């Protein structure tokens, strides 16, 4: 009898549908893996792959690395004494940055935590996503696989989820805690408007699923038919992040026109709209509709307008958790770019945004979404002092408010009380934070990583574990090349958190300018 060798089934030989079927079976392991994580059992582990697959705004290898290092707050999970972690990045992380985070761990010997941490770098700083870089390197995949002590007690933690993260989970044989990539359309600007409408959550007047300039003209016509007094609208590409796909369309006076005159005026205003990212032209954004699609919606106006957000989580067993509310710090050309956040949001409206957010979360849980996500709102106060919430966007991934909140939670062991609109430590103390990813100035390029830590030590800018207040820095590696760093300032009151935030930024800029002034001139 002749035996015929059978070639092993490889991922590359499977269709997308076959990969999804295998992924579904793999994800069935996530509930027991999650349950065991809560018991602090031996051989528990996580693999962290902070791949910014959707909407990365990184413009250099340094920023690619900085965004991947923004996730380093997860090292604080090593406060669990049995947990092992594998953290993967495009380029090696400066050991001093790792030491900085491990020194923050409450009640843990840093060397013990370091022994449970495996750092793996791909050695590729290009703009392709980290997950793609890993998948094309079998030896890197093998190193990650060897670092996992028990696949039955391990899961993958991604930044966001696409087919690349699915394939990475399949290659490693571990489930992933995050939204299924097949549900990604729910998090687009078009998808979330439809979701808000289906759930009955108030959102701005507008039209979605635009695919051409003509579509955008007709959409604005439709809105003006319903509400001729609209003065401004926001153009949004479906997958823009932090306002990068947005543009302001000025429609002052257009609603009073009719017929061809109105249509021509709309087209002219679209051609002269103001993109949030200055490097993009109106023509660039209109052309992008063909492949990226988009929406147009009314810009909400009122006596006072703020932009809070709500962060939630659906656990593997479908339990829904209201994690936090934040007030967003916005900037940019028309105030649509995310710069940072203040936590918690003002109790005057935090419950007003929590209730519709929970309604959306329940629908997402029914649709199969798992993991963290956030909803952005605009709240408007009228002349009588009453606030009204309008749902704006759904970020079906971790976002800019994730790392500040989890940093605070991991450092203090506290939780957010949605009823009170407050963050409480186990001892009942209230905590507040102010955070940014955008402390940015050319002068900061004069500081090295070592200079930063020297300034932190000399000016008492570190996080004090005994008082549970101070500053935690992130995106540290980008300070020298890009003149940019992030920070989270924690205080007992909103005023104290803001004081620490402003002091930290001021001192770093002073140190940088002093270093630049002392720099010797070349011979």
MIFIDREN-282060 format. One record per residue: x, y, z of N, C-alpha, C in turn; residue in one letter. Coordinates in steps of 0.2 Angstrom, whole numbers, plus 5000, padded with zeros to 4 digits. Each point is the difference from the previous one (the first is absolute). Example, Ala and Ser with C-alpha at 12.3 -4.5 7.8 and 13.67 -1.06 7.14 Angstrom:
! residues 2
506649725039499650065000500450065000a;499850054996500450065001499650055003s;
//
This chain:
! residues 523
500449945000499650065000500450065000x;499950054996500450064999499650065004x;500450035005499850055004500150074996x;499550045000500150074997500050055005x;500650045000500050055005499550064999x;499750025005499550054999500350075003x;500050054996500350065001499650035006x;500450035005499650035006499650064997x;499450015004499650064998500350065003x;500250054996500350075002499450054999x;500150055004499650065000499950034993x;500650004996499950034994499649964995x;499949945001499649964996499350005001x;499850045005499350005002499750074997x;499349994998499750064998499850045006x;499850074999499750045005499549975004x;499549974997499449965003500349955004x;500549964998500249945004500450035006x;500450054999500350045006499550025005x;499550034998499550035004499749945004x;499849944997499849945003500449985006x;500750004998500449975005500150055006x;500050074998500050055005499450005005x;499449984997499450005004500149945006x;500349944997500149955005500550025005x;500550034998500650035005499750045005x;499550054998499750055004499649975006x;499749944999499649965005500449995006x;500750004999500449995006500150075005x;499850054997500150075003499650005007x;499449985001499750005007500449975005x;500249934999500349975005500750035001x;500350024995500750035001499950075004x;499550044999499950065004499849985007x;499649955001499949985007500649985004x;500449964997500649985003500550065002x;500050054996500450065001499850035006x;499450005002499850035007500249965006x;500349944999500149965005500850005002x;500450034996500750015001500349935000x;499949964995500349935000500750004997x;500349955001500749994997499949994993x;500550034996500149994993499550054996x;499750055004499550044996500550054996x;499850024994500450044996499550044995x;500350064998499750044994500550024995x;499850004994500550034995499750064997x;500450065001499850064998500350024994x;499550024995500350024993499650074998x;500350055002499750074999500150024993x;499749974995500050014993499550054998x;500250064998499550054998499849994993x;499549964999499949984993499550054997x;499550035004499550044997500250075002x;500150044995500050085001500750025004x;500549974999500650025003500250074998x;500250045004500250074998500850015001x;500349945001500750005000500350034994x;500550045000500350034994500849985000x;500249965004500749985000500149945004x;500649974999500149945004500050015008x;500250065002500050025007499350005002x;499550034996499350005002499749935000x;500249964995499749935000500249975007x;500650015002500349975006499650035006x;499950075000499750035006499349985001x;499649994994499349985001500049935003x;500549954998500049945002500250005008x;500450045002500250015007499550035004x;499550034997499550035004499649955004x;500049944997499749945004500449985005x;500550025002500549985005499750005007x;499450045001499750005006499749935002x;500049954995499849935001500549975005x;500650025000500549975004499850005007x;499550055002499850005007499649945002x;499849964994499649945002500549955003x;500650015000500549955003500050015008x;499550045002499950005008499749945002x;499749964995499849935002500649965000x;500249975006500649975001500149944995x;499549964997500149944996500050024993x;499850064998499950014993500650014996x;500049974994500650014995499750044995x;500550044997499850054994500550004995x;499849994994500450014994499850074996x;500450044999499950074998500450014993x;499650014995500350004993500050074997x;500650024997500050074997500449994994x;500050054996500350014993500850005002x;500250045004500750015002500149995007x;500649995002500149995008499950065004x;499749995006499950055005500650015004x;500150075001500650025004499849975007x;500549965003499949975006499950045006x;500250075000499850055005499250015000x;499750004994499350015000499649945003x;500349944999499749945004500150015007x;500650015002500150015008499550055003x;499950064996499650055002499349975002x;499749964995499349985002500049945005x;500549965000500049955006500150035007x;500450065000500050035006499450035003x;499550004996499350035002499649945003x;500249944999499649955002499950005008x;499450005002499850005007500149935003x;500450005006500149935003500349954997x;500450014995500449954996500750024999x;500549955001500750014999500150014992x;500350064998500150004993500349954996x;500649975003500349954997499649934999x;499549995005499649954999499550004995x;499850064999499550024994500449994993x;500650035000500549994994500149934998x;500149965005500149934998499449974997x;499450025001499449984997499850034994x;500450054997499950044994500549984995x;499749984994500449994994499950054995x;500550044998500050054995500249974993x;499650014995500249984994499950054995x;500550024996500050054995500149974993x;499750034995500049974993500650034996x;500250065002500650034997499850034993x;499450035000499750024994499650075002x;500350064998499650065002499650034995x;499949964994499650034995499350015002x;499650034995499350025002499549945000x;500249954997499549945000499849985007x;499549975001499749985007500549955003x;500050005007500449965004499849934999x;499349984999499749944999500349974994x;500050044994500249984994500849985000x;500350045004500849995000500149935004x;499649995005500149935003499849944996x;499450014997499849944996500549984994x;500450054998500449984994500749985002x;500149995007500649985003499949945004x;500149944998499949945003500449995007x;500650035000500449995006499850045005x;499750064999499750045005499449975003x;499649974995499449975003500249945004x;500549964998500249955005500350025006x;500350065001500350035006499450015004x;499550034998499450025003499649945003x;500049954996499749935002500349975005x;500750005000500449975005499950045007x;499850065000500050045006499349995004x;499649964997499349995003500149935004x;499950005006500149945004499449954999x;499450034999499449954999499550044996x;499949974994499550034996499350005002x;499949965005499349995003499950065005x;500550035002499950065005500350064997x;500050014993500350064997499550034995x;500050075000499650034994500450064998x;499850024994500350064996499750065002x;500450055001499750075001500250044994x;499650024996500250054994499750075002x;500350044996499750075000499350014997x;500049984993499449994997500049934996x;499449994997500049934997499850004993x;500449974996499949994992500249934999x;499949984993500249934999500749985002x;500550055000500649995002500149975007x;499650045004500049975007499749945001x;499549984996499749945000500549944998x;500350024995500549954998500649995005x;500250055003500550005005499749955006x;499450015002499749965005500049924998x;499949994994499949934997500749975000x;500550044998500749984999500349985007x;499850045005500249995007499649955004x;499449984997499549965003499850025007x;499950075000499750035007499450044998x;499550015004499450044998500250075001x;499650054998500150075000499550035004x;500150055004499550045003500050074997x;499550004995499950064996499449994996x;499750054997499550004995500149954994x;499649964998500149964994500150054994x;500549984996500150054994499450004995x;499649955000499450004996499550055002x;500150035006499550055002500350075000x;500550014996500450065000499650064997x;499549984995499650054997499550045005x;499949975006499650035005500450065003x;500650004999500450055003500250064995x;499849994994500150064995499550055001x;500150064997499550065001499349984998x;500049964994499449984997499749955005x;500449955002499749955004499750025007x;500450055003499750025007499450044999x;499950044995499450044999499449954999x;500149954996499549954999499849975007x;500549985004499949975006499750055005x;500250065000499650055005499350004998x;499850004993499350014998499749945002x;500349944999499649945002499849995007x;500550035004499949995008499650065002x;499950054996499650065003500450055004x;500650004998500550055004500050064996x;499950065003500050064996500750024997x;500050024994500650014996499950064995x;500550034998499950064995499649984994x;499750054997499749994993500549994995x;499949954996500549994995499949944995x;500449994996500049944995500649965000x;500049944999500649955000500149974994x;500549965000500249964994500150044993x;500350055001500250044994500649974996x;499950004994500649974996500250044994x;499850075000500250044995499950075002x;500350054996499850075001499350014999x;499749974995499350014998499649985006x;500249945003499649985006500050055005x;500650035001500050055006499650064998x;500050024994499650064998499249985002x;499849954997499349985001499949995008x;500449975004499949995007499950075003x;500450054999499950075003499450034997x;499849994994499350024998499549975004x;500049945001499549965004499950035007x;500650015003500050035007499750075000x;500250044995499750075000499350004998x;499749954997499349994999499749995006x;500349975005499749985006500150065005x;500650035000500250065004500350054997x;499750054997500350054996500550045003x;499950015007500550045004500649975002x;500249944998500749975001500550054998x;500550025004500550044998500749974998x;500149945004500649964999499849935000x;500449964996500049935000500749975001x;500049945002500749965001500049954995x;500550004996500149954995500549955003x;499849935000500549955003500149944996x;500649984999500249944997499849955005x;499849944997499749955004500549975006x;500750004998500549975005500550055002x;499850065000500550055003500049995008x;500650025002500149995007500350075003x;499750015007500250065003499950074996x;499550004996499850054996500450014993x;500449954999500550014994499649994994x;499449974999499650004994499450055000x;500150055004499450055001500250064996x;499450044998500150064997499450045002x;500150075000499450045002499750034993x;499450004999499750034994499550065003x;500250064997499750065002499450014995x;499450005003499450004996499650065001x;500350055003499650075002499750034994x;499450015000499650034995499849954994x;500249945000499949954995499249985000x;499849995006499349975001499550054998x;500150064999499550054997500049994993x;500449974996500049994993499649944998x;499950004994499649944997500249984993x;499849944998500149974994500850004998x;500150024994500749994997500550055004x;499750065002500450045004500349975007x;499549975003500249975006500549944999x;499949964995500449944998500750034999x;500050054996500750034998500450025006x;499650045005500350025006500349955004x;499649945001500249955004500649974997x;500149994993500649974997500650045001x;499950075000500550055001500249995007x;499650005005500250005007500449935002x;499749954996500449935001500750014998x;500150034994500750014997500450045004x;499750045005500450055004499949985007x;499849945002500049985007500750005003x;500050005007500650005003500249945004x;500449964997500249935003500450025006x;499849955005500450015007500749994999x;500249954996500849994998500250054995x;500450055001500250054995500349974994x;500349945001500449974994499549974995x;499450005002499449974995499750064997x;499849994993499650054997499349985000x;499550044999499349984998500049954995x;500350014994500049954995500349945002x;500549995004500249945003499549965003x;499650045005499549965004499449984996x;499850044995499449994996500249944995x;500649994998500249954996500149935004x;500150015006500149945005499349975001x;499550034999499349975001499949944995x;500350004995499949944995500349935003x;500550015004500249945004499949995007x;500050065003499950005008499350025002x;499650024996499350025001500050055006x;499450035001499950055006499350025001x;500050055004499350035002500150085000x;499450035001500050075001499450015005x;500250045005499550015006500050075002x;499550025003499950075003500550015006x;500350065000500450015006499650035005x;500049975006499650025005500250065003x;499650055002500250065003499550025005x;500250045005499650025006500450055004x;499750025006500350055004500749975003x;500049945001500749975002500049934998x;500649984997500049944997500749965002x;499949945002500649965003500049934996x;500549975001500149934996500249955005x;499649975004500149945004500049944996x;500349955004500049934997499849955005x;499849944998499849955005500449934998x;500349975005500449944998499749945003x;499949954996499649945003500449944998x;499849945003500349944998499549945001x;500049964995499649945000500449945001x;499949975006500449945002499949944995x;500449955000499949944997499349965001x;499750015006499449975002499450054999x;500150064996499650044998499850055005x;500350005006499950055005500250074997x;499650055001500250074998500250045006x;500650034999500350055005500050074998x;499750045004500250084999500650015003x;500550024996500750015003500150075002x;499850054996500350065002499650054995x;500050075002499850054996500550055000x;500250034994500550055000499750074996x;500350055002500050064996500650004995x;499950014994500550004995500350075000x;500750004999500350074998500150004993x;499750044996500050014993500450064998x;500349994994500350064997500049994992x;500550024997500050004992499750064997x;499950004994499850064996499350025002x;499649955001499350015001499749975007x;500549985004499949975007499749934999x;500249964995499849935000500549955001x;500650025001500649965001500149985008x;500049935001500149985007500750015002x;500150045006500650015003500149975007x;499549995003500149975007499350005003x;500049995007499449995004500050025007x;499450015003500050015007499549955003x;500249975005499649955003499950015007x;499349995003499449984996499750064997x;499549984996499650064997499650035005x;499850064999499650045004499349965002x;499949995007499449965002499450044997x;500050064998499450044997499749964994x;500449974997499849964994500349934999x;500449985005500349934999499449954999x;499550005004499549955000499650014993x;499950064998499650014994500449974994x;500649995000500449974994500149925002x;500049985006500049935002499449964998x;499450035001499449964998500049984993x;500150054995499949984993500649954998x;500650015004500649964998499949935002x;499649995006499949935002499549974995x;499550044997499549974995500449984994x;500550044998500449984994500449935002x;500350005006500449945002499649945000x;499350015002499649945001499949974993x;499950044995499949984993500749974997x;500550035002500749984998500149935002x;499849995007500149935003499649954996x;499450024999499549954996500349984993x;500450054997500349994994500649965000x;500349995006500649965001500650045001x;500050065001500650045002500249985007x;500750005001500349995006500650045001x;500250025006500550045001499850075001x;500550055000499950075002499850044993x;499650055002499850054994499850065004x;500050064996499850065003499550044995x;499550035003499650054996500150075002x;500150044994500150075001499350044999x;499950055004499450045000500250075000x;499550044998500050075001499450025005x;500250045005499450025004500050075000x;499350035000499950074998499650025006x;500250065003499650035005499650064997x;499350005002499650054997500050065005x;499650054998500050065004499749995007x;499649955001499749985007500549965004x;500649984997500549965004499949934999x;499649974996499849934999500549974994x;500349945002500449974995499649954996x;500250004993499849954996500549964997x;500049935000500649964997499849984992x;500550004996500049984993500549954999x;499949944998500549954999500350024993x;500749995000500450034994500349944997x;500449965004500449944997500149955004x;500149944997500149945004500749974998x;500550005005500749974999500049935002x;499949964995500049925002500749985001x;500450025005500649985001500350045006x;500649995002500350045005500150074997x;500050055005500150074997500450045004x;500050074999500450045004499950015007x;499449985002499850005007500149945004x;500249944996500149945003500650005005x;500650024997500649995004500050055006x;499850065000500050045006499549975006x;499449984998499649975005500349935003x;500249964995500349935003500650025004x;500450054998500650015005499850025007x;499450045000499850025007499749945003x;499649964997499749945003500549955002x;500549994996500549955002500550035006x;500150065000500450035006499650005006x;499450015000499650025006499649945002x;499849954996499549955001499350035001x;499950064997499350035001499649984994x;499450035000499549994995499550064999x;499750004995499550054998499349995002x;499750045004499450005003499550044995x;499649964996499650044995499550045003x;499749985006499550035003500250075003x;500650005003500350065003500450044994x;500249974995500450034995500750025003x;500249955004500750015003500449945000x;500750015000500449945001500249995007x;499949945003500249995007500549955001x;500550015004500549955002499649955005x;500449955002499749955005499950035006x;500350065002499950035006499550055000x;499750014994499550054999500250074998x;500750014999500250074998499850014992x;499950064998499850024994500750014996x;500049994994500650014996499850034993x;500450054997499950034994500650004996x;499950004993500650014996499950044994x;500650034998500050044993500649964996x;499849994994500549964996500150034993x;500549994997500150024993500549954997x;499950004993500649974996500450054996x;499850065001500250064996500450055004x;500449995005500550055002500550004995x;500050054996500450004994500350074999x;500650014999500450064998500749984997x;500250044995500749984997500550005006x;499950055005500650005005500149945004x;499449965000500149935004500549964997x;500150014993500549954997500750015003x;500150055004500750015004500049955005x;499549965002500049965006500149934997x;500549965004500049934998499649965006x;499949944999499649965005500350015007x;500749995000500350015006499950075003x;500050054996499950075002499350015003x;499549964997499350005003500049975007x;500349945001499949975006500450045005x;500550044998500450045005499650065002x;499650034995499550055002499549985005x;499749944998499549975004500249995008x;500649985001500349995006500150065004x;500350054996500250065004499450055001x;499549994996499450055001499449965004x;500249945002499449965003499449994996x;500149984994499550004995499749925000x;500349965003499849935000499449995004x;499749944998499449985004500249975007x;499750035005500149985007499549955002x;500249945001499649955002499750015007x;500350035004499750015007499550055000x;500050054996499550055000499549994994x;500249954995499649984995499950064995x;500550044999499950064996500750014996x;500050044995500650014996499849994993x;500649994996500050004993500349944997x;499649964995500349954997500150024993x;500649994997500150024993500049944995x;499850014994500049954995500250034993x;500049954995500350024994500750045001x;500449975004500650035002500550004995x;500049954996500649994995499950064994x;499550035000499950054994500250075002x;500350015006500150075003500650034996x;500549964998500650024997499950024993x;499749954996500050014993499450044998x;499450005004499450034998499850065005x;500450015005499850055005499349995003x;499849945001499449985002500049955006x;499550015005500049955005499350005003x;499749955003499450005003500149995007x;499450025004500150005007499349995003x;499949975006499450005004500150025007x;499750065002500150035006499449985005x;500149975005499549975005500050055006x;499450025003500050045006499349985003x;500050035007499449985004499450044998x;500150064996499550044998500150024993x;499550024996500150034993500550055000x;500050055005500550055000500749985001x;500149955004500649975001500349964994x;499649964997500249974994500250054995x;499650054999500250054995500650045002x;500150015006500650045002500749954999x;499949945001500649954999500150004992x;499550004997500049994992500450064997x;499850065003500350064997500750015002x;500149985007500750015002500549954997x;499749944998500549954997500250034993x;499550024996500150034994500550065000x;499950045005500450065000500749995002x;500149955004500749985002500349974995x;499749954996500449974995500250054994x;499650054999500150054995500650045002x;500050025007500550045003500749964999x;500049945002500649965000500249994993x;499649994995500250004993500350064997x;499750065002500350064998500650025003x;500149985006500750015004500549964996x;499849934999500549964996500250024994x;499550034996500250034993500450065001x;499950045005500450065001500749995002x;500149945003500749985003500349964994x;499749994995500349964995500650044997x;500649975000500650044997499950004992x;500350064998500050014993500549964996x;499949974994500549964997500650054998x;500649975000500650034998500050034993x;
//
